[in-house]
Amino acid sequence: MSIYEEEHDLFRDSFQAFTAKEMAPRLEEFEAAGIMDRQVYVEAGKHGFTGMAVPEQYGGGGSRDFRFNAVVDQELAY
């Protein structure tokens, strides 16, 4: 039994595609610099991968569902 629902699985698929395109190809660059390029965070925000608990009127996702953050954490650890 999983704690995740279909919307979490779709979110995971989207985040995996984002990391494969925006992060994985530049991993050596980020490691050498000791920091990830700030623009990656900007792009992640545009795709709805950050600020999920921030109210929608302030540009966030408006969701208090911690499982979305868990998905991001799991995928980044992977």
C-alpha positions as CSV (number, residue, x, y, z in Angstrom):
1,M,0.0,0.0,0.0
2,S,1.3,3.4,-0.9
3,I,0.7,6.8,0.7
4,Y,0.7,8.3,-2.8
5,E,-2.2,8.9,-5.1
6,E,-2.3,9.3,-8.9
7,E,-1.7,13.1,-8.7
8,H,1.5,12.4,-6.8
9,D,2.6,9.9,-9.4
10,L,2.0,12.4,-12.1
11,F,3.9,15.1,-10.1
12,R,6.8,12.6,-9.7
13,D,6.9,11.9,-13.5
14,S,7.0,15.7,-14.1
15,F,9.7,16.3,-11.6
16,Q,11.8,13.4,-12.9
17,A,11.6,14.9,-16.4
18,F,12.6,18.3,-15.0
19,T,15.6,17.0,-13.1
20,A,16.7,14.9,-16.2
21,K,16.6,18.0,-18.4
22,E,17.6,20.8,-16.1
23,M,19.8,19.3,-13.4
24,A,21.4,16.0,-14.3
25,P,23.3,17.3,-17.3
26,R,24.9,20.1,-15.2
27,L,25.6,18.0,-12.1
28,E,29.4,18.2,-12.4
29,E,29.2,21.9,-12.9
30,F,27.1,22.3,-9.7
31,E,29.4,20.0,-7.7
32,A,32.5,21.9,-8.9
33,A,31.0,25.2,-7.9
34,G,29.7,23.8,-4.6
35,I,26.2,25.3,-5.4
36,M,23.4,24.9,-7.8
37,D,22.7,27.7,-10.3
38,R,20.0,30.0,-9.0
39,Q,18.2,29.8,-12.3
40,V,17.4,26.2,-11.7
41,Y,15.3,27.2,-8.7
42,V,13.6,29.9,-10.8
43,E,12.7,27.3,-13.4
44,A,11.6,24.8,-10.8
45,G,9.2,27.5,-9.4
46,K,7.8,28.1,-12.9
47,H,6.9,24.4,-13.1
48,G,5.3,24.3,-9.7
49,F,8.0,22.3,-7.9
50,T,8.6,24.9,-5.2
51,G,6.4,26.8,-2.8
52,M,3.6,24.2,-2.8
53,A,2.3,25.3,0.6
54,V,2.4,29.0,-0.2
55,P,-1.1,30.4,-0.8
56,E,-2.1,30.7,-4.5
57,Q,-2.6,34.5,-4.2
58,Y,1.1,34.7,-3.5
59,G,2.2,32.6,-6.4
60,G,2.4,29.2,-4.6
61,G,0.6,26.0,-5.1
62,G,-1.8,26.4,-2.2
63,S,-1.4,22.8,-1.1
64,R,-0.7,21.6,2.4
65,D,-0.1,18.1,1.2
66,F,3.3,17.2,2.5
67,R,3.5,14.2,0.1
68,F,4.5,16.6,-2.8
69,N,7.5,17.7,-0.8
70,A,8.3,14.1,0.0
71,V,8.3,13.3,-3.8
72,V,10.7,16.1,-4.5
73,D,13.0,14.9,-1.6
74,Q,12.9,11.3,-2.8
75,E,13.7,12.3,-6.4
76,L,16.6,14.6,-5.4
77,A,18.0,11.9,-3.2
78,Y,17.9,9.5,-6.2
